Amino acid sequence: MQSIYLDHAATTPLSEKAFEAMKPYFTEVFGNPNSQHVYGREGAKAVNDARQLIASCIGAKPSEIYFTSCGTEADNWAVKGAALQYQSKGKHIITSIIEHPAVYTTCKQLEKYGWEVTYLPVDNEGFVNPSDLEAAIREDTVLVSIMFANNEIGTIEPIKELAEIAHKHGVLFHTDAVQATGAVRYDVKDLGVDMLSMSAHKFYGPKGMGVLYIRNGVKMEKFLSGGEQERAHRGGTSNTPGIVGMSVALEEAMANLEEDAKYVASLRDHFVSRVCAEIDDIMYNGAKDTSKRLPNNASFSFRYIEGESILFSLDLAGISASSGSACSSGSLEPSRTLLAIGVPVGTAHGSIRFTFGKHNTMEQVDYTVDELVKIVKKLRAMSPLYKK
Ligand SMILES: *Cc1c(COP(=O)(O)O)cnc(C)c1O
């Protein structure tokens, strides 16, 4: 029986190199990096080296890197921290309608406490229109948060242009770069963002580790009150093995970024062209221009059938994909992102996201298409909606 993992937007397997680098910090080198003795100094050195390495990977300074427990925490901190810090200036936030729940539900939560949020629409490929952002900025706007790349449809937003617009009006700009990091090369200074979130387990690093980049000079309310860790901005004993593993995984991802992206895109492109040629009544969701789309993402809606049924049949064939994002699957609500790009509700229910990774092979892609063709045909034959 085959076992084919095509859900790399949900999580990735841990890099062997990162795993090896982490091991000593679970055992011999266990000191608390804040302790004032040899054990503590060893831990502190590991954390500092990792901070330096991560900063150099994204064009930041080490003092701009804040370790968090996940991408979700980094997103919560960016949005809530800015909201609290600047509430005397205003209580208006701008985001997009297709954000990951880590940003979207954080904004929803702030609405309960008196903040106003504008959710920018997107076009039918998932792009935020920069002029919509410009028009939405008000006197009392304190933060714009727009994701770098969408986790469901892979669309890469024009972040540099959006950040420039926010800054022209004196508004802070945050981007959720959890899907982009390791897949798209960027430099935070060139992008011009004030804050950026990433998550290790999306780039072959360990689960439970994230970073919030905060540009020097940007004042942010702390998110976890506690000890003096992270320059007294995020309390909690440092996760030394996680931090080390994340830095090694990021360094590896950056070193091989173009090569990996090209390989993964070749798998995706072959998959997409075969699916489009061999299955009718489908929608290919997201950016059509592959230079504005994550290299690993293929999102399809199959008319007349349910995504959950396709997923179940794929699983039986040993293929692991996703019906929407892992964070919203399990709910029967159609995807907010797919509805936002104009996929009709019924069709949105028949959606599957395939996200490829560097360990996948062309043989796996071909096997997946062969199985998918059979599955769609079988399910449609049973569907009362399908009339061919
Ligand atoms: C996975 C993901 C997150 C959440 O990251 P975790 O580390 O799993 O909390 C946030 N935003 C996007 C776009 C993601 O894909």
Ligand as a Chemical Component Dictionary entry (heavy atoms), coordinates in Angstrom:
data_LIG
# 
_chem_comp.id                   LIG 
_chem_comp.type                 NON-POLYMER 
_chem_comp.pdbx_formal_charge   0 
_chem_comp.three_letter_code    LIG 
# 
loop_
_chem_comp_atom.comp_id 
_chem_comp_atom.atom_id 
_chem_comp_atom.alt_atom_id 
_chem_comp_atom.type_symbol 
_chem_comp_atom.charge 
_chem_comp_atom.model_Cartn_x 
_chem_comp_atom.model_Cartn_y 
_chem_comp_atom.model_Cartn_z 
_chem_comp_atom.pdbx_ordinal 
LIG C1 C1 C 0 -0.010 27.031 9.759  1  
LIG C2 C2 C 0 -0.298 28.487 9.657  2  
LIG C3 C3 C 0 -0.392 29.297 10.810 3  
LIG C4 C4 C 0 -0.299 28.728 12.187 4  
LIG O1 O1 O 0 0.983  28.297 12.514 5  
LIG P1 P1 P 0 1.135  27.273 13.768 6  
LIG O2 O2 O 0 2.595  27.234 14.023 7  
LIG O3 O3 O 0 0.589  25.980 13.296 8  
LIG O4 O4 O 0 0.368  27.859 14.882 9  
LIG C5 C5 C 0 -0.620 30.641 10.637 10 
LIG N1 N1 N 0 -0.746 31.177 9.414  11 
LIG C6 C6 C 0 -0.658 30.457 8.285  12 
LIG C7 C7 C 0 -0.785 31.118 6.958  13 
LIG C8 C8 C 0 -0.434 29.079 8.375  14 
LIG O5 O5 O 0 -0.366 28.347 7.264  15 
# 
loop_
_chem_comp_bond.comp_id 
_chem_comp_bond.atom_id_1 
_chem_comp_bond.atom_id_2 
_chem_comp_bond.value_order 
_chem_comp_bond.pdbx_ordinal 
LIG C1 C2 SING 1  
LIG C2 C3 SING 2  
LIG C2 C8 DOUB 3  
LIG C3 C4 SING 4  
LIG C3 C5 DOUB 5  
LIG C4 O1 SING 6  
LIG O1 P1 SING 7  
LIG P1 O2 DOUB 8  
LIG P1 O3 SING 9  
LIG P1 O4 SING 10 
LIG C5 N1 SING 11 
LIG N1 C6 DOUB 12 
LIG C6 C7 SING 13 
LIG C6 C8 SING 14 
LIG C8 O5 SING 15 
# 
